[in-house]
Amino acid sequence: MSFVFKCPHCGQGIQGEDSWIGQKAACPGCYREVVIRRPEESMPQVLPPSPQPPQEVAYVRPEGLSEPVTEGAPPQRPAPFNSHMTMAVVSTVCCCVPLGIVAIVQASQANAFYNAGNLAAAASYAEKARFWATLSMVLGGLVGLLSLAGNVLGQL
């Protein structure tokens, strides 16, 4: 049997199932951890009146249950993602243009896969972008050093 209870942190209405009672889940409103309880078991809470319209009831899935429930819940993003785009652009401008362009393309692909939700592919392309940007910087630095050495030896 399902029931609705309120998050003790933000007051978001959350729909739960009897089999979930006592388990922990993330509140879809504030993303904080809540213990699922029947409304009569919840602690009394006094919330100030809200000028905004009431929030819709959202489903949460307790830890350990595999059946996904996404109705009403906002999409959750993982931790910030580094596609190494800045490194790719700097290596293109300052070091080796052809390898830097490859790094920019790889970083762009990483961002596209991250935004699509494919985190494994995004991480793979980000790693490739980092490799090409690093290679561009190393080769650009070596060419710069060889050029400097040639100029110094040419002055002798």
C-alpha positions in Angstrom: 0.0 0.0 0.0 1.4 3.4 -0.8 1.3 6.6 1.3 2.6 10.1 1.1 4.9 11.6 3.7 6.9 14.9 3.9 10.6 15.4 3.9 11.7 16.6 7.3 14.2 18.9 5.7 12.3 20.7 2.9 8.6 19.6 3.2 8.6 17.9 -0.2 5.7 15.4 -0.5 7.1 11.9 -1.2 5.2 8.8 -2.1 6.4 5.6 -0.5 5.4 2.0 -0.2 4.8 -0.1 3.0 7.7 -2.3 2.1 10.1 0.7 2.1 9.4 1.8 5.7 12.6 2.2 7.7 14.8 2.4 4.6 16.8 5.4 3.6 16.3 7.4 0.3 17.3 10.7 -1.2 14.6 13.4 -1.1 13.8 14.5 -4.7 13.3 18.1 -3.5 16.5 18.8 -1.5 18.5 15.6 -2.2 19.1 15.0 1.5 18.8 11.6 3.1 15.5 10.7 4.7 14.2 7.7 6.5 10.9 6.5 5.0 8.2 6.6 7.6 4.4 6.6 7.5 2.9 10.0 8.1 1.7 9.1 11.5 5.2 8.0 12.5 6.9 11.2 11.2 8.0 13.8 13.6 5.6 16.8 13.8 7.0 19.6 11.8 6.0 23.3 11.7 6.8 24.8 8.3 6.2 28.5 7.5 3.6 29.1 4.9 5.0 29.0 1.4 4.1 31.6 -1.2 4.8 29.1 -3.9 2.3 26.5 -5.1 2.5 23.1 -3.4 5.1 20.8 -4.8 4.0 17.7 -6.6 4.4 14.3 -5.0 7.5 12.4 -6.2 8.5 8.8 -5.9 11.8 7.8 -4.4 13.5 4.4 -4.6 15.2 3.3 -1.3 18.7 2.0 -1.4 19.0 -1.6 -2.5 15.9 -1.8 -4.6 16.6 -2.2 -8.3 13.3 -1.2 -10.0 13.8 2.4 -11.2 11.2 5.0 -10.4 11.6 8.4 -12.1 8.1 9.9 -12.1 8.2 13.5 -10.9 11.8 13.3 -9.7 14.3 15.7 -11.3 17.2 14.2 -13.1 20.2 13.8 -10.8 23.6 14.9 -12.1 26.8 13.2 -10.9 29.7 15.2 -9.6 31.2 17.9 -11.8 32.8 16.5 -15.0 36.2 17.6 -16.5 36.3 17.0 -20.2 39.8 18.7 -20.4 38.5 21.3 -22.9 40.5 24.1 -21.4 43.7 22.1 -21.6 42.9 21.2 -25.2 42.4 24.8 -26.2 45.5 26.0 -24.5 47.6 23.3 -26.1 46.2 24.2 -29.5 46.9 27.9 -29.1 50.3 27.6 -27.5 51.8 24.4 -28.6 51.0 22.1 -31.5 47.9 23.0 -33.5 47.2 19.7 -35.2 47.3 17.6 -32.0 45.5 20.3 -30.1 42.6 20.2 -32.6 42.3 16.4 -32.0 42.2 17.1 -28.3 39.4 19.7 -28.8 37.4 17.2 -30.8 37.8 14.5 -28.2 36.8 17.0 -25.4 33.8 18.1 -27.4 32.7 14.4 -27.7 33.2 13.9 -24.0 30.9 16.9 -23.2 28.3 15.5 -25.7 28.3 12.1 -24.1 28.2 13.6 -20.6 25.2 15.7 -21.4 23.5 12.6 -23.0 24.0 10.7 -19.7 26.5 8.2 -21.0 29.2 8.7 -18.3 31.4 5.8 -19.4 31.8 7.1 -22.9 32.3 10.6 -21.6 35.1 9.5 -19.3 36.7 7.6 -22.2 36.7 10.6 -24.5 37.8 13.0 -21.7 40.8 10.7 -21.1 41.6 10.8 -24.9 41.3 14.6 -24.9 43.8 14.8 -22.0 46.2 12.4 -23.8 46.2 14.5 -27.0 46.4 17.8 -25.2 49.4 16.5 -23.2 51.1 15.2 -26.3 50.5 18.5 -28.0 52.1 20.3 -25.1 55.1 18.0 -24.9 55.8 18.1 -28.6 55.3 21.9 -28.7 57.7 22.3 -25.8 60.3 20.1 -27.5 60.0 22.0 -30.8 60.4 25.2 -28.9 63.5 24.0 -27.0 65.0 22.6 -30.3 64.4 26.0 -32.0 65.9 27.9 -29.1 69.0 25.5 -29.1 69.3 26.0 -32.9 69.2 29.8 -32.5 71.8 29.7 -29.7 74.1 27.4 -31.7 73.6 29.6 -34.8 74.9 32.6 -33.0 78.2 30.9 -32.1 
